[in-house]
């Protein structure tokens, strides 16, 4: 995870703590093959979880999104979003004002992103201390977090077009 430095960046980085990103898809056999990206914080930053929520809300606003659970469709060519999603070398790479992140993407995610041409980004403001980067994450733990109404309604949601490097 990289936090970009800019004159417009008013987010106190130390408040963010550990920020991570993960990629997953729904069950393709059930017709839910949407590729999802989740950005979240462990809530371990300076000032505690509350300060982390405020810092994430600031990043979300800098990206032009709202923290109200509504979906922003950034896929039309005419939509000028400062948030970019690049898929390269089996990784999802997210760039937005104040934040750059990347994570390995499962084969199913890569196939769904290729097929759809976009992914659903969810930036959660709700801390998730149980999801330590590098530790195994069960489907049940993921579902209990991302399926929670508080998580969904206090998050930014956007459909982002998938870009690739041209070779």
N, C-alpha and C positions, 0 to 999 in steps of 0.2 A: 504494500500500500504506500503510495507516495502522496504527500500533501503539497500541492503547488503553492508557491509564494508569489503573491501579486499585490500591488498597491490597493486593489479593490477587495482583497481578502480580509474580511473583518471577523472571521471565525477564529476563535482562540484554539489553536491546534492541540494544546495540552489537555483541553477539555474533552476532546474526542476519544482519547484513550486508544485502545486497540480496535481498529476498524478492519473488517474483513468482507470478502465477497465470495459467494458460491453460486454455482450454476446447477440447475436441475430441470427436468421436464415432468409433466404429468404422465399418466399412463397412456401410451399410444394405443393400446388395445381397447381402451375405453373412450377413444376419440379425444384425449386430452394431451396432445403432443406439443403444447406451447412451451417454448424454451423460456425459462425464468432466470433472472439474475437477482440475487438478494444482496444488498449492502446493509451491514449492521455493525453496531458497536457492542463491545462487551460491557460497556458502562464503567470501565476502570480508569477513566481519565481524571485529571486534576479537577477537583470540585465535585466529584462523585457523579452518579448517574444523571442527576437533574441537569448539571452543567453540560454533560454529553448530549442530552436531548436538545438543549438550546443550540449547541454547536452544530449538530446534524441538521436542525431546522434552518440554520444559517446557510449551510452548504446547499441544501435543497432550494432555498430561495435564490441563491447565486446561479443555480442551474435553470432557473425559470420555471420551477415546478411548485405545486402547492402541497401542503401537508394536510390533506383532508380526505384521503382515500379515493379521490376521483382519478380517472385514467386520462392522461394527456397522450394524444396520438401524434407522435413526432415523425410518423412515417411519410406523410406527403412531401414531395420534393420542395414544395413552397414553404414548408415549416422550417424556420431557421433556429434550430435548437443548438445551444452551446454544449450539449451532451452528445458524445460520440461513442459508438460501440464498434470495435474492430475485432474480427475473429481471425486469428493467425496461429499456425502451428499448434492447433489443438487447444488454444487458450482464448478466453474471452477477455478483452482489454477495454476497460471503461475509462474515458477521459471526460472530465467536466470541470468547471471552474472550481479551483481549490482542491481537487481530488483526482488522482489517477489510481486505478486498481486493476489487477488481473488475477485470474484464477484458471486452473485447468478446467476444461469443459468435457463432460462425459460424451461418448460417441453418440448417444441418443440426442443429447442437446445439440451437438454440432449438426446432426442430420435434420433436426427440427428447425434450427436457425437457417440452414441452407434452403429447406423446403419453403418455409414461411417468408424468409427475407427480413424478419424482425424478431425481436425478443421483448418480453415484458420485464421491465426493470422495476424493482420494488426497493426503495430506500427507506428502511425502518428507522424510526426515531426511538422505538422501544428497545432498551438494552436487552441483550441476550447473553448473559454471562455463561450459560451452559454450553455454548457453541464455540469452544476454544479452537482456534485455527490449528490444524495438524492433528487434531484428535478425531476419532471416528464419530460420525453423526448418523444416528438411526433415522429411518423414515418416520417413525413415530414422533421423535423429538422435533424434526423439521415440521411435520404436519401440525403438531401442537403449537408451534410458534407462529408459522405463517398462516395457519387456519384460525388463529385467535382474532376475534373481532377488534380488540384493542390494537393489535399489531396492524391490521389492515387499515383501520380508520385513522391511525396516527402515522401513516406512511405516505410517501410520494410514489405514484405509479406512472409509468410512461411506457408506451410502445416505441421502441427505438429501431431504426433501420440497421441492418447488419452491413458493415463495410468490410472489405478485404483489401489487402495490399495487391497492387497490380504488378504482375511479373513480366 
